[in-house]
Amino acid sequence: MAGMSTREERAAQRRATWTGEVVPVGTRKAPHASTSPEERLAALVDLISRAWIATGRSLPAPEPRGSWPGEVFDLVNKRASGRAKDLADIEALEAQ
């Protein structure tokens, strides 16, 4: 077919736009060791967006965090409740 790229040309095009890094198994180098947390987060957002788009669907509209489903749990150690040391620890946590 006219206009169709060869497999090698398509692979070269993908490699030219790939933003990842190949890290062989057993390598001591930590992936993204030289990047900041902000850069890693931006890379993660990009990866998630590309994965979502690869499904063929459009990205959903952003939704405020307060409207997400979920529950709030009070993480108090029920067994420790009432002991002076544990109550002091709980109060210290709540003061933070």
KEKE-3310 file (N, C-alpha, C; in steps of 0.2 Angstrom, whole numbers, plus 5000, padded with zeros to 4 digits):
npx = (5004:5002:5011:5012:5022:5037:5039:5051:5053:5042:5045:5057:5052:5044:5053:5060:5051:5050:5049:5053:5065:5076:5080:5090:5086:5092:5100:5109:5106:5094:5079:5076:5083:5090:5080:5068:5055:5044:5047:5046:5032:5026:5030:5023:5010:5009:5012:5000:4990:4993:4991:4977:4972:4976:4967:4957:4947:4942:4950:4943:4934:4941:4938:4933:4942:4935:4923:4925:4922:4922:4927:4930:4941:4943:4958:4962:4970:4961:4963:4973:4967:4964:4975:4988:5000:4998:4987:4993:5001:4992:4986:4997:4998:4986:4988:4997)
npy = (4994:5011:5024:5018:5014:5005:4991:4993:5007:5012:5007:5014:5027:5027:5024:5036:5045:5040:5042:5035:5025:5012:5000:4987:4971:4968:4979:4990:5004:5016:5019:5034:5041:5053:5063:5075:5075:5082:5081:5067:5065:5072:5064:5053:5057:5060:5047:5040:5047:5044:5031:5030:5036:5027:5017:5021:5030:5046:5058:5059:5073:5084:5081:5089:5085:5083:5078:5065:5047:5039:5036:5042:5037:5035:5033:5026:5017:5004:4995:5001:5012:5023:5020:5029:5033:5030:5038:5050:5049:5049:5062:5069:5066:5071:5085:5089)
npz = (5000:4996:5005:5017:5031:5034:5045:5052:5051:5058:5070:5073:5073:5085:5094:5094:5100:5112:5129:5140:5149:5147:5159:5163:5171:5187:5188:5197:5197:5202:5195:5188:5197:5197:5195:5200:5213:5208:5194:5192:5196:5186:5175:5178:5177:5163:5158:5163:5157:5143:5143:5146:5135:5125:5127:5118:5123:5128:5139:5155:5162:5174:5191:5207:5222:5233:5229:5226:5228:5244:5261:5278:5290:5307:5314:5327:5339:5345:5355:5363:5368:5382:5389:5397:5391:5378:5375:5376:5365:5354:5356:5353:5339:5334:5336:5327)
capx = (5000:5006:5011:5013:5029:5039:5039:5057:5052:5037:5049:5061:5048:5042:5059:5062:5047:5049:5051:5056:5072:5076:5084:5090:5085:5098:5104:5109:5104:5087:5076:5074:5087:5092:5075:5065:5048:5040:5048:5043:5025:5024:5031:5018:5004:5010:5011:4993:4986:4994:4988:4970:4971:4977:4961:4952:4943:4944:4951:4937:4934:4944:4933:4936:4944:4929:4917:4927:4919:4926:4925:4935:4941:4947:4963:4964:4971:4956:4966:4977:4963:4963:4982:4991:5005:4994:4983:4998:5003:4986:4985:5002:4997:4981:4990:5001)
capy = (5000:5017:5028:5014:5014:4998:4990:4996:5014:5013:5006:5020:5033:5026:5025:5043:5049:5037:5046:5031:5023:5004:4998:4980:4968:4967:4985:4994:5011:5017:5022:5041:5043:5060:5067:5078:5072:5085:5078:5060:5065:5074:5058:5048:5060:5059:5040:5038:5050:5040:5024:5031:5038:5021:5013:5024:5034:5053:5059:5062:5080:5084:5082:5091:5079:5082:5074:5058:5043:5037:5036:5044:5033:5037:5028:5026:5010:5003:4991:5006:5018:5023:5020:5036:5034:5029:5044:5056:5049:5051:5069:5072:5066:5076:5092:5090)
capz = (5000:4996:5011:5023:5033:5035:5052:5055:5051:5063:5077:5074:5075:5092:5098:5094:5104:5118:5135:5145:5150:5148:5164:5163:5177:5191:5188:5204:5196:5203:5189:5189:5203:5196:5194:5206:5214:5203:5187:5192:5196:5179:5170:5180:5174:5156:5157:5164:5151:5137:5144:5146:5128:5121:5127:5113:5126:5129:5146:5159:5165:5181:5196:5213:5226:5238:5226:5225:5233:5249:5268:5282:5296:5313:5315:5334:5341:5350:5361:5367:5371:5389:5393:5397:5386:5371:5374:5374:5358:5350:5357:5349:5332:5333:5337:5321)
cpx = (5004:5005:5012:5020:5030:5039:5045:5056:5047:5041:5053:5058:5046:5048:5061:5058:5046:5052:5054:5063:5072:5082:5084:5089:5092:5102:5103:5106:5096:5084:5074:5078:5089:5087:5072:5058:5043:5040:5045:5035:5023:5025:5025:5011:5004:5009:5003:4989:4987:4991:4980:4968:4971:4971:4956:4947:4946:4945:4945:4939:4937:4938:4936:4937:4938:4923:4919:4923:4924:4923:4931:4935:4945:4952:4966:4964:4966:4959:4970:4973:4963:4970:4985:4996:5002:4990:4987:5000:4998:4985:4991:5001:4991:4983:4994:4997)
cpy = (5006:5021:5024:5013:5007:4998:4993:5004:5016:5013:5012:5026:5033:5027:5033:5048:5046:5041:5042:5029:5015:5003:4990:4977:4967:4973:4988:5001:5011:5021:5030:5044:5051:5065:5070:5074:5075:5082:5071:5060:5067:5068:5053:5050:5059:5051:5038:5041:5046:5034:5025:5032:5032:5016:5015:5028:5041:5053:5062:5069:5079:5085:5084:5085:5078:5078:5067:5053:5041:5038:5039:5040:5036:5032:5028:5018:5008:4999:4996:5011:5017:5023:5027:5038:5034:5036:5050:5055:5051:5058:5072:5072:5070:5083:5093:5093)
cpz = (5000:5003:5017:5025:5034:5043:5055:5056:5057:5070:5078:5076:5082:5096:5099:5098:5111:5124:5141:5145:5151:5154:5165:5170:5180:5191:5195:5203:5198:5198:5192:5196:5203:5195:5201:5207:5209:5196:5187:5192:5189:5174:5172:5177:5167:5154:5158:5159:5145:5137:5143:5138:5123:5122:5122:5116:5127:5137:5149:5161:5172:5186:5203:5218:5231:5235:5224:5230:5238:5256:5272:5288:5301:5315:5322:5335:5347:5356:5366:5370:5378:5393:5392:5392:5379:5370:5373:5367:5353:5350:5353:5341:5330:5333:5330:5315)
residu = (MET:ALA:GLY:MET:SER:THR:ARG:GLU:GLU:ARG:ALA:ALA:GLN:ARG:ARG:ALA:THR:TRP:THR:GLY:GLU:VAL:VAL:PRO:VAL:GLY:THR:ARG:LYS:ALA:PRO:HIS:ALA:SER:THR:SER:PRO:GLU:GLU:ARG:LEU:ALA:ALA:LEU:VAL:ASP:LEU:ILE:SER:ARG:ALA:TRP:ILE:ALA:THR:GLY:ARG:SER:LEU:PRO:ALA:PRO:GLU:PRO:ARG:GLY:SER:TRP:PRO:GLY:GLU:VAL:PHE:ASP:LEU:VAL:ASN:LYS:ARG:ALA:SER:GLY:ARG:ALA:LYS:ASP:LEU:ALA:ASP:ILE:GLU:ALA:LEU:GLU:ALA:GLN)
# end
